[in-house]
Each structure stands twice: as structure tokens, then as C-alpha cells.
Amino acid sequence: MSAVVTYWAEHAWLPHANGPVVEQDVLIAVGPGGRIARVTPDSGPCPPDAVRLAGLLLPGHANAHSHAFHRALRGNVQVGSGTFWTWRDTMYRFAGALDPDSYLDLATAVYAEMALAGITAVGEFHYLHHAPGGVRYDNPNAMGEALVEAAQRAGIRITLLDTCYLSSGFGAEPTRPQLRFTDGDADAWAERISDLKPAEHARIGAAVHSVRAVPAEQLGTVAHWAVMRKAPLHVHLSEQTAENDACLAAHGVTPTRLLGDHGVLGPRTSVVHATHLTDEDVHLLSDTSTIVCMCPTTERDLADGIGPARRLASAGCPITLGSDSHAVIDPFEEARALELDERLRTRTRGHWTANALLRASTEDGHASLGWSEAGRIEAGALADFCVVALDTVRTAGPRPALGAEIAVYAASAADVRHVVVGGRHIVKDGTHQLVPDVPQALAAAIAALQ
């Protein structure tokens, strides 16, 4: 952006010395580079040269854990019963149908759906690297570059978490569907990922798929790549008890301890799910200041269990949120599920404040993806924000001063009216400005894979 653009928010959730508060009549000036130049609460009526945003303005949400192609599974994997492992078989069938062009179409539609939900940045946990059977594309990063392009087309930011995935289990060769995922070894993975280039809207991070998918002696290669580039590093951790049992049988330690012993944990690392942890695991994650990404709507869809998010947060681990398999794309639902799941388990209320849940979905989520300059409405921050209507059947009634509580406990993705990324108005009055018919784009992209 070259010219200054001014937005006027009827209400806005703003940082304050004693914790965020909802202010009214807030002017937000966006300067060159798409950053916030000034924030002025109690500014009076909307000036004629400002863009009026009725409702509650929040920082844009960060979807800290996404597998874009899983969006094609919605509905298909809710038929009948089954387990995580039978769900995975269905997922492999859809993965096998994708190529760079079809993935571009699908991911563009998925990221546009995220924008409509108020998400301004996504962490894409990307392991679908090669053609079926493991054949390399002429451009070895064609699939990853399609995701970066998709985010640009949808108008949101992306951290491409290029994932090292080498085996089907401890000491086991990849299965045929997994040949698309593997580079052979971690050195070859590092060589390929080093050719990926960041962009204004895109940053490159790394991921270990899981301790079962990367041999222990190669975990350090992935961790070293991330350390040398000061890049985010993400890893699936203890989503299933079967993974814990297999790790104990192979190495005599839990997955958390194995990651710690090989230098994977730390303040730039996010472990995803962390559902089944020992007391020692919790202490190890907190002692290393490791971030924990919870994905409540996927964890309940897959019957994974309820992770110890409250214990981890109390121990000092930052908590972030992701929609993972996209059974639902709704950051408000992820935030409230964190609290409500804990209530079900403990039969007590009030484990997090609404402000803390919003922070997990915004500022802490962005930081975990390497966008520490986003997730806050303040001068110098990236001008990435969304606006929730306060006059829908879900949100009408409470005082606007309770905006955080309204957003977390009442609002849904359907209540998002406006989304701005880098000062650019991506969603206006509930309509995506770059992908005008998102439902049709989703339907067409998914139909092409059937």
C-alpha cells in the first residue's frame, strides 16, 4: 500500500496495560507497507473519508494448523463409524487425486473460506510434496508453491510449514500412498525446502510430521534447518495413544522426550495436539517454552480425546489454535471449544478468560507462525483485522463492552462481516472480494477429486 487508508470501527478490542478492552469510535490509520500508523479511540463519528466498519473489530485470527486438502473430506468421513486410522485411509484416497493445478484450485477456495471466517494467516502443515508413486515434479516444490499462490489469490498470509515425512512407522518403509510425502531422507528434504522462497504474504517454516514418520537420528537435521533460519518448527505430537505405545516400544521413551533429546523442542517450536501426555511430558514442554497448538474441532471429530491444554497453559506453554482437518473452519468455535471441553472434563467453569482465548487465536497464533508483528491492533502492527457483527441472532443483546465474551461464546464464522489484510479490504459485507463465489469454488474443486 502506498496511500494512507483510514478505517473507523464502531467498537474495537484494543490492547491496554491491564488487559484488552473494547473501545468505541476507533479510527485506524493504515500507512505504507500495510501497517497500522495510528489507533485513536473515542474519535467521534465516522469521518467522511474513512471506511466505516460496524460491529466489533478484532485482530485477524491465525489458523495455526491446517491441512488444506483435508477440506475435501468434510461429510465423506462423517459417514458411519471407524477410527482415526480408517479416517486416514479415506484421506489418502483424496491425497492421491491431487496435482499442483487441482491443489491450487482447492487451496484457493479453502483459504477464501478461512478469510470469510476472519482468518488472516494460516500455518499450512504441508507434506503432499510429489506426484503419486513418489515421482518428482519437474519443479520439486510445485505443490508447496501452489499453496503459497493460493494464499495470495485468497488474500491471506501463509506460513508454509514444509514437512519432513520419511517412514510409515518406527523402522518401517513408507506405504504406497505415503511415497508422495517422502524425500528419502532428511538431508534431501532440507535440500528441497531450501529452494522455497518467502514472499510479502508468505514465510517458510519447517515441520516434523511425527516421531513415527521421521527416524530419531534424522530429527536433528530438521531442527537444525529451522534453527539456522530462525524459522517456525511444528510437529504432530501424541495425538493417538498408539503412537505413544509404539515410541516406547522402539525407543523406551515418550514422543515428547524423544523430541526433546534430539533438539526439536523450544520457543519457536509448536507441538500439535499433545493429547496424551505424561506429567514428565508436560514439564518438558513447559521447561523448553514450547508452544502447544490445540485443534478442538478435529480432535473431537476424530475421537482423539481432550488434551491437557489447561495444565500446559498453567505450566507456561503458549496455546494456539488450528482447524487442522477442516471438519469446521471457525476460529470462534475453536476458541470456545478449548474452554468448553475443559468444562466437560472437570465439571467446573472459567478455565480461560475470553481475552485469553482471543489472544490464543490471534497474537499467540501469529507468533507461532513467525508473524510476531501481527495479531494486535496497535501502531506498528500489520493492519490485519476482522469485524464481527453485533446485530445477528447470535450476537444481538449483550452490551458491546462484553465484546470478547460475545465473540468467543456467541459468534460464529457466519457473523464475520469484514476482513482486512495489510490494509486491503479482502471481505466486504460478508463477500470475498477476490473469490466472489466461495461455495461454488469449493464445490468445483472438490468435485474434481471425486
N, C-alpha and C positions, 0 to 999 in steps of 0.2 A: 504493500500500500504506500502511496506517495502523499496523498492529501489526508488531512485530519477529518475523521468521521466522528460525529457525536451521537451517542445513544442516551436516551432518557428512560430510566427504569422506574416504574410505579413503586416497586419495592425491590430491594436487593439485599442478599445475605453477604455481609461485609465483615472482614477481619476487625477485631477490636482487642485491646490489651487484655480484657477479661474474658475473651472468647467471642466468637462471631455473634453478630446481632443483625436483625432485619431493620434496615433504614428505609426511608421513603423519599421519593422525588430525587433520585440519584442520577446525576449526569456522569457519563463515562466518555471521556475523550480518547480516541484511538489515534495514535500518531503513526509516522512512517515505521515500517517494519512490522506492522500489525501488533504493536504493544500498547498497553494502556498508558496514556500520558497523564491523565488526571482522573480522580474519582471525587465527586462533590455531592455529598448527601444533603438533604433538605434544601435543594436548589430552587424550589418553587415549581410553577407549572412548566410543562414541556415547551422549550423554545421552538420557534417555527422552523429552525434549521436542523433540529435534532430528529432522530428516528425514535418514535415512541414505542416502548415495549411495555404493554400492560401485563400485569401479573407479578410473579416473583422471579427475579433474576438470580441465578446460581452460577458458580463456575461450571464449565463443561465437565462432564463425567469422563473418567478414564476407564475403559474396559481393559483390565489388566491381564486378562487371559481369554484368548479367542482361538478357535479353530474354524476358520471361515467356512470350509466345505461341510462342516457338520450341520450347517443350517439346512442342507438338503434332507437331513434325516428327520426333521420335525414331522410328527404324525406317523411316519413309517415305523419308528422304533417304539411307539406307544401302543402298538397292537399286541394284545396278548401279554404274556409274562416274559420270563427269561432272566438273565443275569447281566452283569457288566460285560462278561466275556461273549455272550451271544449278541449283545448290542454291538460289540466290537466287530463281529463278523459282518453285520449289516453295514457298518461304517466302511469297512474295507471294500465292499462292493461299490459304494459310491466313489470312494477314492480312486478306484481303478478306472472310472469313466472320465476322469478329468484330464485336460491338457491345458497348455498356457492360455489359449483363447477362451475356452469354456470356463476356466478358473477366473480369468479377468471379468467375464460377464457375471459370474456368480458372486464373486467377492465385491464387485462394484455395487450390486444390489444389496448384499448383506451390510456393507459399510454404510450405504444410504439408509437402510433400516436403523442402523445404530444412530446415525445423525438425527433421524426423526425422534429417537428416544432421548436425545440430549447428550449423546456421547460425542466427544470431540477428539478423542485419541484412543487408539486400540493397540494392544500388545498382541501381535499375531504370532502364535506359537507354531512355527512353520516347519513341517517335516516331509511334505509331499514334494520332493525335490526332482525326481527323474521320471522318465516315461515308464509305462508298465513293463515289468520284467527287469527293471533297473537300467534300461538303455539310456544313455546320456543324451540330452538335447544338445544341439549344436552350441547353444548358449547354456552352460550348466546351471545358470541361475535364472532360467526363463520363468520358472514357476514363482520364485520369490519376487522377481521384478514385476510379474503380473499383479501380485498383491500390492506392491508399492504404487503401481499405476492405478489400481482400483481405488486405493485410498484417496489419491489425488482427484480422481473422477468423482468420488463421493464427497469431496471437500473436507475430509478429516485428516488428522495426523496419524502416523503409524510408527510403531517400533517393530521392525521385522526381527523376531527372535528366531534366527535360523538355528534349527535343531539338529543336534548330533544324535543319530539313531542307527545303531550298528548291529544289534542282535535281537532275537525274539525272546530271549531269556538268558539267565546266567549260564554262559558257556554254549549257548545254542545259536545256530545259524539263523539268519532271517528267513521267515516263511516267504512264499512266493508273493503275496500281496505287499510284504514289507521290503521287497527289493527296490521299490520306488523310493524308499526312505533313506537307504544306506549309501554312504560314500566309500565303504570298505573299511576305513579306519579313521581315527580322529585327526591324524595328520592330513589326510586327503580332504576331510571335512573343513579343516582350518584353511587349507589352500583355496578351496572353492569359495568359502564365505568371505575371504579376504578380498575377493574381486567385487563384492557388493558395495555400492556407493550410496552414501546418505544423500538426502535432498532437503530442500527447505521444509517439507512436510514429513520427512521420513528419516528415521535413525535406525542404525543396525545394532542389534544385540545378539546374544547367544543363548542357547538352551541345551541342557542335557535332557533328553526325553524322560529318562528314569534310570534308576540304578540297574534295572534288568535289561535296559536297551544299550547301555554303554559299559563295556568292561571296566572294572575298577582301575586297572593300570592305565586306562586312557582318559579317565575323568580329569586328571590334572591338565591334559592338553587343552581341553575345552575351557577350564577355569583360567589357565594362563592366557589364552587368547583374549578372554574378557578383561582380565586384569591389565594387560598391556594396552588395551584401548579404552580403559575406564568405561566399559560398556556394561549394560544390564546383563545379568545371567539368571535364567529361570530354569526350574526343574520340577517335574511332577514328583510328588513325594507321598508315599504311604497312602495312596488313595484306596487300596484294597489290602485286606489282611493277607491275601495270598502272596502279594509282593513282599511283605514283611517276613512271612514264613520262608519263602524261597531265598531271601537275602541272608537270613540267619543260617539256613542250611548251607549256603555257598560260602559265606564269609564269617559266620559266627558273630555278626554284629547287626544292628538295625540299619535300615537305609539311611537314616539321619546320621548315625555315627560313621557309616561308610563315606558319605558325602563330606563330613567334617574331616575325616582322616586324609582325604585327598584334596583339601583346599577349596571345596566348592562353596561352602557357606560363607556368609559375610554380609556387610551392609548394602552391597549392590546386588545381592542375590535374593530372588523371590522363590520360595518353595510353594508349589500349588497344591491345594487340598489339605495336606498334612492331617488327614482324618484320623489315622490310627497311630498315635504316638505314645511312647513310654514317658515316664517322668524325666528320665535322663535325656530323652529327645527334646522335651520342652526346654530344659535347662540349656542344652547345647545350642538350640536355635536362639534363645534369648541372650546367651553369653556372647554369641557371634553377631548380634544385632541383625539377624536375618529377617527379611520381610516374609510375611505369610499371606498368600492370595487365596481367599475363600471363594468358592463358586456355588453358592447355596442352591440355586435352581437346578443345576446339573447334578450336584451331589444327591439331591433328593430324587431327581428323575432316575438316576442310576442306582438308587438304594445303596449309596456308598456308606452312609452314616453321617452323624453330626460331629464335625471336628471340634477340637478344644480351643476354639477361637478366643473365648474369654480368658482362659488360662494363659494363652500365648500373649494376648494383649496386656494382661496384668503383669506378665513377666518382662514386658518391654519390647515385644516384637510389633513393628508396624503392621497393620492389617489393611489389605487392599481387596478389591472385588472384581470378579470377572464373570462373563456369561458362558464361557467355555464351549459347550456343545450347542448353545443357542436353542435349547428347548424353549427358552423365553429370552427375548432381548429387552430388558427393562431394568435399568440401574436402580430405580427406586425399589423394585421388588427384591433385588439382591441385597440392598441395604437393610430393608426391614426384615428380610428372612434371617439375616445374621442374628438380630435380636430375638425374633420370634422363635427360631429354632432353639436358642438357648433357654427361652422361657419354657418350651415344651420339655426340655431335658431336665431342668432344675425345678420347675413349677414355681418360679419366682420371676418378678418383672424388674425391668430397669437395669440391664447389664451395660448398656451404652446409652449415652445421650444422643438425641437426634443430631446434634452438631458433630459428635464424634463419628457417627455413621456417614454423614455427608462428607466429612474430611477423608474417610477411608475411600469413598467413591470419587473424590476429586483430587485434592492436593497430594495425598499419600499415593494414590494410584498413579498420578502423573510422574511423581518422583521415582517410583519403581520402574518406570519405563524410560527413564533418562530425560524426562521433560520437567526438571525441577523448577523451571521458570513459568510453569502453567499450574492451573488449579486454584488460583486465588484471584479475587477482584481487587487489585491494588495497582498503584502506579509501578511501571516497570515489568509487570507480568504480561504474558501473552494474552491478547484480547480474545479469549476462548470462553464463551459462556452460553447458557441456555435459559429460557424463560418458561416457567410453569404457570399455566392459567390458574387463577384463584376463583373462577366462577363456573366450574364444571360441577356435575352432580357428585363428583368425588371430593372436590376441594372447597366448595362453597360453604360458608358458615363461620369457620373459626376466624379470629382476629388475625390480620396479616402479620402481627408481631410473632405469631406462632408459626411462621413460615417454614422453619426447619422441620417442625413436627408434622406440618401439613405435607411437606414434600416426602418425608420418609414413610409416614404411616397412612397417608390417604392417596397421594398422587400415583399416577402410572405413566408409562411412556406415552399413552394417548393424550395426556394433558400438556405435553410439550408443544409450545406454540412457535417459539423462535430459537434458532441456533446460530451463533456467530463464531467463526473460527478465524483467528488472525485479523479480526475486524471486518471480515467478509460475511455478509448475511447469507448463510447456507440454507436455512429453513425459515420461511416467512409464513406466518399464519398457518402453520402445520403442513405446508407444502414444500417439498425439497426443490430447490432452485436449479439443481444440476441433473437430477434424475426425477423428472416430473411425475412419473407413474411407477413408484417403487413396487407396489404389489405386482404389477404386470412384469416388471423386470425380474422379480424373484420367481414368479411362475414360469416365465420363459426359460430362465437359466436352469431351474431345477428340472423342468420337463425335458430339457436337452440331455439330461443324465439318466433318464429312466430307461 
